[in-house]
């Protein structure tokens, strides 16, 4: 399946906007986590963790799924392929893993909101920081490899390219 040019461009715009949104939301969550951990004001801590909960509950999963879905369509509908280039393959697995971490982030944020709302101190500041640091690092890395496209073709990609040069089928497709 190959996307025609208008469809490819539309999916590319959706993918870039969703990816940039995910990066921005993660940076915002990290800023809120830092604010919750460094302020002495209980009101600021509560506002920060409640804002984190709102972003984690309402925004993070749709953006993550939109990024994953549009990236898959682009990989499967363009010559880049899903398993032809190492950078695409790496980005796919990191996107899948970071999408799964969205679910891991929510319990820590929910626990922080429950504790702070009950008038207690922030239970574990690491819960609202660690996930954000890891996620933001992964998104920056994925952005860098999207721009730089390092590492060349996979074994499958080299085999398909060689078969195309010789004008014969590449054999059974393996991912």
N, C-alpha and C positions, 0 to 999 in steps of 0.2 A: 504494500500500500504506500503510495506516495501522495503527499499533500500537494495541491496546486499552489502556485505562488501566493495568491491572496490568503488562502487558508493558513499556509505556513507563516506568513507575516503576522496574521491575526493571532495565531497561537504563540508566536514569539513575543509579541507585545504583552499578551496575557501572562506568559511565563516570566518575563522580565519584571513586569509590574508586581506580580504576586511575590516573586523572590525578593524584590526590593522592599516590599511591604513586610515580609517576614523578617528581613534583616532589621528594618526600622522598629517593628514591634519588639523584637528581641533586645535591641539597644534601649528602647524605652523601658522594658521590663528590668533590664540591668540597672538603669538609672533609678528606678523606683526601689529596687532591692538595696542599692547603695544608700538611698535616702532613708529607708526603713532601718538600716543597720547603723547609720552614723548620726542620726538625730537624737536629741535628748527629749524631744517633745512627743508625748504619747499620741497627741492628735495627728502629728505628721506621720508617725509610724502607722497608725490606723488608716489614714488616708492612702498611704503608699501601698499597704498590703491589700486594701479593698480595691484600689485601682488595678493592682496586679491580678487580682481575682477576676475582675471584669474583663481584662484583656485575655487572660488564660481561658476563661469560660466561653467568651463570645467571639473572639477574633482569631486566636492562634490556630485552632483546628481547621476552620474554613480556608485560611490562607495556606496552611501546610498542605491540605488536600488539593487545593487549586494549583499550587506549585508542583506537587508530585504528578498530578494528572496531566497538566499542560506539558511538563517535561517528558512524560512518557509518550504523549502524542507526537511531540517533536522528534524524539529519538526514533520512534517507530515509523514516522511518516517522512523522514528526510534521509539523505545519504549518510548522515552521521551514524545512524543506527544506535541500538542500545548496547551492543557488545562488540562494536567494531573498533572503538577507541578507548584507551584506558581511562582517559579523563572523564568520558561520558559514563562509563561503567562505575567508576569511583563516585562520581557525583550522584548517580542513581542510588547506590547503596547508602551513601551518607544522607541523602534526602529521605530515604525510607527509614533509616535509623532515627533521624531527628524528628520525623513525623511521629514516630512511636514515643519519643521522649516527651512530646506534648502531654501524653497521658501520665507520665511520671512526674511532671512538674506540678500538676494540679493538686495532689494530696498535700504537698508541703505548703503550698500557698493557702489552701483551705484550712489547714491546721493553724497557720499563722493568723489568718483572719479570725478564726474561732477564739484563739487565745487572746488576741489583742482586743477583740470586741467584748470579751468577758472581763477586761481590765487587767489582764496579766501582761507581762513583758513578752517580747518576741521570743518564741520558744527556742528556735535555732536559726540564727541569722544565715547560716550556710544553706539552709533549705531554700531561701529566696535568692541566693547569689550563685551557688555552684552550677545549677542547671543553666542559668542565663549565661554565665561565662563560657561554659562548654558549648552551648548552642550558638552563641554569637561567634565563637572561634570557628566552629564548623561552617557557619554561613559565610564568613569572610573567606575561609579556605575555598569553599565551593565557588564563590564569586571569582576568586583569583584563578582557579583552574578553568573556569568558563571563559575568561578573557585570554589566558595564556595558552590553553590547550596543550599541556605537556604530555610527555611519555609515549606518544606515537600510537600505532595501531596494536590491537590485540592479535593473538594468533589467528583467531577467526577473521578479523579484519584484513590481515595480510593475505590469508588464503582467498578471501573474496576478491580482494584487489588483484591478486595474481591471476585468478580465474577470469576476471573481467578483461585483463590485458590480453589473455590468450583467446578470448572469445568463446569460452566454454562454460557450462554450468559449474558451480562451485561444489556441488555435491549436497548432501543433506544439510539443512540449516540447523546449526546448534547454537544455542545462546551461550 
